[in-house]
Amino acid sequence: MTEFGDVLISTNPLNTLLMNESGSYVSEEAIKIDELIFYFVEEHAIDLPEDELRTLLLTEVI
């Protein structure tokens, strides 16, 4: 993304796995993984064509 550089995007199920029920990270490794990911999207969105995914991200982030 020209606005943010190269970014990693993942799905909400991964975000859920990184967190426990109280809203804390499950481990130090989970924190590191989360810090690498720019944004989490719904599972169906990850398979969108790149231009549509970019538009979705810009709508959500900006």
Secondary structure as UniProt FT lines:
FT   TURN            2..4
FT   STRAND          8..11
FT   HELIX           12..18
FT   TURN            21..22
FT   HELIX           28..36
FT   STRAND          37..41
FT   HELIX           43..47
FT   HELIX           50..61
//
